[in-house]
């Protein structure tokens, strides 16, 4: 239970880190990213 919760939290932190650096946005939703530009 605890390990699974920790995995989810670490995954969320990783995603937030990537999003804040523009990695996730550019890779996963390039069309949406282009609209913002």
mmCIF file of the N, C-alpha and C atoms, coordinates in Angstrom:
data_MODEL
# 
_entry.id   MODEL 
# 
loop_
_atom_site.group_PDB 
_atom_site.id 
_atom_site.type_symbol 
_atom_site.label_atom_id 
_atom_site.label_alt_id 
_atom_site.label_comp_id 
_atom_site.label_asym_id 
_atom_site.label_entity_id 
_atom_site.label_seq_id 
_atom_site.pdbx_PDB_ins_code 
_atom_site.Cartn_x 
_atom_site.Cartn_y 
_atom_site.Cartn_z 
_atom_site.occupancy 
_atom_site.B_iso_or_equiv 
_atom_site.pdbx_formal_charge 
_atom_site.auth_seq_id 
_atom_site.auth_comp_id 
_atom_site.auth_asym_id 
_atom_site.auth_atom_id 
_atom_site.pdbx_PDB_model_num 
ATOM 1   N N  . UNK A 1 1  ? 0.830  -1.194 0.000   1.00 0.00 ? 1  UNK A N  1 
ATOM 2   C CA . UNK A 1 1  ? 0.000  0.000  0.000   1.00 0.00 ? 1  UNK A CA 1 
ATOM 3   C C  . UNK A 1 1  ? 0.873  1.255  0.000   1.00 0.00 ? 1  UNK A C  1 
ATOM 4   N N  . UNK A 1 2  ? 1.806  1.288  0.943   1.00 0.00 ? 2  UNK A N  1 
ATOM 5   C CA . UNK A 1 2  ? 2.650  2.476  1.053   1.00 0.00 ? 2  UNK A CA 1 
ATOM 6   C C  . UNK A 1 2  ? 3.530  2.654  -0.179  1.00 0.00 ? 2  UNK A C  1 
ATOM 7   N N  . UNK A 1 3  ? 4.108  1.536  -0.636  1.00 0.00 ? 3  UNK A N  1 
ATOM 8   C CA . UNK A 1 3  ? 5.014  1.631  -1.779  1.00 0.00 ? 3  UNK A CA 1 
ATOM 9   C C  . UNK A 1 3  ? 4.268  2.103  -3.029  1.00 0.00 ? 3  UNK A C  1 
ATOM 10  N N  . UNK A 1 4  ? 3.034  1.628  -3.194  1.00 0.00 ? 4  UNK A N  1 
ATOM 11  C CA . UNK A 1 4  ? 2.243  2.036  -4.350  1.00 0.00 ? 4  UNK A CA 1 
ATOM 12  C C  . UNK A 1 4  ? 1.928  3.534  -4.277  1.00 0.00 ? 4  UNK A C  1 
ATOM 13  N N  . UNK A 1 5  ? 1.583  3.984  -3.082  1.00 0.00 ? 5  UNK A N  1 
ATOM 14  C CA . UNK A 1 5  ? 1.275  5.408  -2.903  1.00 0.00 ? 5  UNK A CA 1 
ATOM 15  C C  . UNK A 1 5  ? 2.508  6.256  -3.183  1.00 0.00 ? 5  UNK A C  1 
ATOM 16  N N  . UNK A 1 6  ? 3.663  5.779  -2.707  1.00 0.00 ? 6  UNK A N  1 
ATOM 17  C CA . UNK A 1 6  ? 4.902  6.521  -2.939  1.00 0.00 ? 6  UNK A CA 1 
ATOM 18  C C  . UNK A 1 6  ? 5.238  6.575  -4.420  1.00 0.00 ? 6  UNK A C  1 
ATOM 19  N N  . UNK A 1 7  ? 4.956  5.467  -5.129  1.00 0.00 ? 7  UNK A N  1 
ATOM 20  C CA . UNK A 1 7  ? 5.215  5.451  -6.570  1.00 0.00 ? 7  UNK A CA 1 
ATOM 21  C C  . UNK A 1 7  ? 4.351  6.475  -7.286  1.00 0.00 ? 7  UNK A C  1 
ATOM 22  N N  . UNK A 1 8  ? 3.086  6.547  -6.900  1.00 0.00 ? 8  UNK A N  1 
ATOM 23  C CA . UNK A 1 8  ? 2.175  7.499  -7.529  1.00 0.00 ? 8  UNK A CA 1 
ATOM 24  C C  . UNK A 1 8  ? 2.627  8.931  -7.261  1.00 0.00 ? 8  UNK A C  1 
ATOM 25  N N  . UNK A 1 9  ? 3.043  9.198  -6.032  1.00 0.00 ? 9  UNK A N  1 
ATOM 26  C CA . UNK A 1 9  ? 3.486  10.542 -5.666  1.00 0.00 ? 9  UNK A CA 1 
ATOM 27  C C  . UNK A 1 9  ? 4.748  10.912 -6.444  1.00 0.00 ? 9  UNK A C  1 
ATOM 28  N N  . UNK A 1 10 ? 5.685  9.984  -6.515  1.00 0.00 ? 10 UNK A N  1 
ATOM 29  C CA . UNK A 1 10 ? 6.931  10.264 -7.226  1.00 0.00 ? 10 UNK A CA 1 
ATOM 30  C C  . UNK A 1 10 ? 6.659  10.472 -8.714  1.00 0.00 ? 10 UNK A C  1 
ATOM 31  N N  . UNK A 1 11 ? 5.689  9.714  -9.248  1.00 0.00 ? 11 UNK A N  1 
ATOM 32  C CA . UNK A 1 11 ? 5.335  9.874  -10.662 1.00 0.00 ? 11 UNK A CA 1 
ATOM 33  C C  . UNK A 1 11 ? 4.731  11.248 -10.894 1.00 0.00 ? 11 UNK A C  1 
ATOM 34  N N  . UNK A 1 12 ? 3.860  11.686 -9.989  1.00 0.00 ? 12 UNK A N  1 
ATOM 35  C CA . UNK A 1 12 ? 3.235  12.997 -10.122 1.00 0.00 ? 12 UNK A CA 1 
ATOM 36  C C  . UNK A 1 12 ? 4.289  14.095 -10.046 1.00 0.00 ? 12 UNK A C  1 
ATOM 37  N N  . UNK A 1 13 ? 5.253  13.926 -9.127  1.00 0.00 ? 13 UNK A N  1 
ATOM 38  C CA . UNK A 1 13 ? 6.317  14.925 -9.001  1.00 0.00 ? 13 UNK A CA 1 
ATOM 39  C C  . UNK A 1 13 ? 7.145  14.979 -10.279 1.00 0.00 ? 13 UNK A C  1 
ATOM 40  N N  . UNK A 1 14 ? 7.421  13.814 -10.862 1.00 0.00 ? 14 UNK A N  1 
ATOM 41  C CA . UNK A 1 14 ? 8.187  13.756 -12.096 1.00 0.00 ? 14 UNK A CA 1 
ATOM 42  C C  . UNK A 1 14 ? 7.442  14.454 -13.233 1.00 0.00 ? 14 UNK A C  1 
ATOM 43  N N  . UNK A 1 15 ? 6.133  14.219 -13.308 1.00 0.00 ? 15 UNK A N  1 
ATOM 44  C CA . UNK A 1 15 ? 5.332  14.838 -14.354 1.00 0.00 ? 15 UNK A CA 1 
ATOM 45  C C  . UNK A 1 15 ? 5.282  16.351 -14.168 1.00 0.00 ? 15 UNK A C  1 
ATOM 46  N N  . UNK A 1 16 ? 5.125  16.802 -12.929 1.00 0.00 ? 16 UNK A N  1 
ATOM 47  C CA . UNK A 1 16 ? 5.110  18.233 -12.666 1.00 0.00 ? 16 UNK A CA 1 
ATOM 48  C C  . UNK A 1 16 ? 6.436  18.862 -13.047 1.00 0.00 ? 16 UNK A C  1 
ATOM 49  N N  . UNK A 1 17 ? 7.533  18.154 -12.758 1.00 0.00 ? 17 UNK A N  1 
ATOM 50  C CA . UNK A 1 17 ? 8.866  18.648 -13.092 1.00 0.00 ? 17 UNK A CA 1 
ATOM 51  C C  . UNK A 1 17 ? 9.024  18.777 -14.599 1.00 0.00 ? 17 UNK A C  1 
ATOM 52  N N  . UNK A 1 18 ? 8.551  17.762 -15.335 1.00 0.00 ? 18 UNK A N  1 
ATOM 53  C CA . UNK A 1 18 ? 8.665  17.788 -16.791 1.00 0.00 ? 18 UNK A CA 1 
ATOM 54  C C  . UNK A 1 18 ? 7.791  18.880 -17.386 1.00 0.00 ? 18 UNK A C  1 
ATOM 55  N N  . UNK A 1 19 ? 6.577  19.025 -16.850 1.00 0.00 ? 19 UNK A N  1 
ATOM 56  C CA . UNK A 1 19 ? 5.659  20.049 -17.354 1.00 0.00 ? 19 UNK A CA 1 
ATOM 57  C C  . UNK A 1 19 ? 6.240  21.440 -17.116 1.00 0.00 ? 19 UNK A C  1 
ATOM 58  N N  . UNK A 1 20 ? 6.812  21.643 -15.930 1.00 0.00 ? 20 UNK A N  1 
ATOM 59  C CA . UNK A 1 20 ? 7.363  22.955 -15.595 1.00 0.00 ? 20 UNK A CA 1 
ATOM 60  C C  . UNK A 1 20 ? 8.543  23.294 -16.504 1.00 0.00 ? 20 UNK A C  1 
ATOM 61  N N  . UNK A 1 21 ? 9.179  22.280 -17.078 1.00 0.00 ? 21 UNK A N  1 
ATOM 62  C CA . UNK A 1 21 ? 10.299 22.512 -17.994 1.00 0.00 ? 21 UNK A CA 1 
ATOM 63  C C  . UNK A 1 21 ? 9.854  22.431 -19.454 1.00 0.00 ? 21 UNK A C  1 
ATOM 64  N N  . UNK A 1 22 ? 8.533  22.253 -19.664 1.00 0.00 ? 22 UNK A N  1 
ATOM 65  C CA . UNK A 1 22 ? 8.011  22.235 -21.025 1.00 0.00 ? 22 UNK A CA 1 
ATOM 66  C C  . UNK A 1 22 ? 8.276  20.931 -21.769 1.00 0.00 ? 22 UNK A C  1 
ATOM 67  N N  . UNK A 1 23 ? 8.750  19.895 -21.065 1.00 0.00 ? 23 UNK A N  1 
ATOM 68  C CA . UNK A 1 23 ? 9.064  18.633 -21.745 1.00 0.00 ? 23 UNK A CA 1 
ATOM 69  C C  . UNK A 1 23 ? 7.776  17.887 -22.095 1.00 0.00 ? 23 UNK A C  1 
ATOM 70  N N  . UNK A 1 24 ? 6.919  17.707 -21.085 1.00 0.00 ? 24 UNK A N  1 
ATOM 71  C CA . UNK A 1 24 ? 5.674  16.966 -21.298 1.00 0.00 ? 24 UNK A CA 1 
ATOM 72  C C  . UNK A 1 24 ? 4.784  17.644 -22.332 1.00 0.00 ? 24 UNK A C  1 
ATOM 73  N N  . UNK A 1 25 ? 4.611  18.940 -22.222 1.00 0.00 ? 25 UNK A N  1 
ATOM 74  C CA . UNK A 1 25 ? 3.718  19.654 -23.125 1.00 0.00 ? 25 UNK A CA 1 
ATOM 75  C C  . UNK A 1 25 ? 4.148  19.481 -24.570 1.00 0.00 ? 25 UNK A C  1 
ATOM 76  N N  . UNK A 1 26 ? 5.424  19.635 -24.819 1.00 0.00 ? 26 UNK A N  1 
ATOM 77  C CA . UNK A 1 26 ? 5.904  19.596 -26.201 1.00 0.00 ? 26 UNK A CA 1 
ATOM 78  C C  . UNK A 1 26 ? 5.833  18.191 -26.778 1.00 0.00 ? 26 UNK A C  1 
ATOM 79  N N  . UNK A 1 27 ? 6.052  17.171 -25.941 1.00 0.00 ? 27 UNK A N  1 
ATOM 80  C CA . UNK A 1 27 ? 6.056  15.798 -26.444 1.00 0.00 ? 27 UNK A CA 1 
ATOM 81  C C  . UNK A 1 27 ? 4.645  15.219 -26.565 1.00 0.00 ? 27 UNK A C  1 
ATOM 82  N N  . UNK A 1 28 ? 3.822  15.404 -25.532 1.00 0.00 ? 28 UNK A N  1 
ATOM 83  C CA . UNK A 1 28 ? 2.530  14.712 -25.477 1.00 0.00 ? 28 UNK A CA 1 
ATOM 84  C C  . UNK A 1 28 ? 1.429  15.463 -26.220 1.00 0.00 ? 28 UNK A C  1 
ATOM 85  N N  . UNK A 1 29 ? 1.399  16.781 -26.133 1.00 0.00 ? 29 UNK A N  1 
ATOM 86  C CA . UNK A 1 29 ? 0.347  17.536 -26.811 1.00 0.00 ? 29 UNK A CA 1 
ATOM 87  C C  . UNK A 1 29 ? 0.951  18.686 -27.623 1.00 0.00 ? 29 UNK A C  1 
ATOM 88  N N  . UNK A 1 30 ? 1.662  18.359 -28.699 1.00 0.00 ? 30 UNK A N  1 
ATOM 89  C CA . UNK A 1 30 ? 2.314  19.383 -29.516 1.00 0.00 ? 30 UNK A CA 1 
ATOM 90  C C  . UNK A 1 30 ? 1.310  20.345 -30.158 1.00 0.00 ? 30 UNK A C  1 
ATOM 91  N N  . UNK A 1 31 ? 0.133  19.827 -30.534 1.00 0.00 ? 31 UNK A N  1 
ATOM 92  C CA . UNK A 1 31 ? -0.864 20.680 -31.171 1.00 0.00 ? 31 UNK A CA 1 
ATOM 93  C C  . UNK A 1 31 ? -1.345 21.749 -30.202 1.00 0.00 ? 31 UNK A C  1 
ATOM 94  N N  . UNK A 1 32 ? -1.630 21.336 -28.975 1.00 0.00 ? 32 UNK A N  1 
ATOM 95  C CA . UNK A 1 32 ? -2.071 22.285 -27.953 1.00 0.00 ? 32 UNK A CA 1 
ATOM 96  C C  . UNK A 1 32 ? -0.963 23.287 -27.659 1.00 0.00 ? 32 UNK A C  1 
ATOM 97  N N  . UNK A 1 33 ? 0.269  22.790 -27.633 1.00 0.00 ? 33 UNK A N  1 
ATOM 98  C CA . UNK A 1 33 ? 1.421  23.649 -27.346 1.00 0.00 ? 33 UNK A CA 1 
ATOM 99  C C  . UNK A 1 33 ? 1.601  24.686 -28.453 1.00 0.00 ? 33 UNK A C  1 
ATOM 100 N N  . UNK A 1 34 ? 1.385  24.254 -29.697 1.00 0.00 ? 34 UNK A N  1 
ATOM 101 C CA . UNK A 1 34 ? 1.533  25.180 -30.823 1.00 0.00 ? 34 UNK A CA 1 
ATOM 102 C C  . UNK A 1 34 ? 0.469  26.267 -30.788 1.00 0.00 ? 34 UNK A C  1 
ATOM 103 N N  . UNK A 1 35 ? -0.741 25.894 -30.315 1.00 0.00 ? 35 UNK A N  1 
ATOM 104 C CA . UNK A 1 35 ? -1.808 26.883 -30.224 1.00 0.00 ? 35 UNK A CA 1 
ATOM 105 C C  . UNK A 1 35 ? -1.445 27.969 -29.219 1.00 0.00 ? 35 UNK A C  1 
ATOM 106 N N  . UNK A 1 36 ? -0.769 27.562 -28.134 1.00 0.00 ? 36 UNK A N  1 
ATOM 107 C CA . UNK A 1 36 ? -0.362 28.547 -27.125 1.00 0.00 ? 36 UNK A CA 1 
ATOM 108 C C  . UNK A 1 36 ? 0.652  29.510 -27.721 1.00 0.00 ? 36 UNK A C  1 
ATOM 109 N N  . UNK A 1 37 ? 1.519  29.013 -28.592 1.00 0.00 ? 37 UNK A N  1 
ATOM 110 C CA . UNK A 1 37 ? 2.508  29.869 -29.240 1.00 0.00 ? 37 UNK A CA 1 
ATOM 111 C C  . UNK A 1 37 ? 1.827  30.660 -30.349 1.00 0.00 ? 37 UNK A C  1 
# 
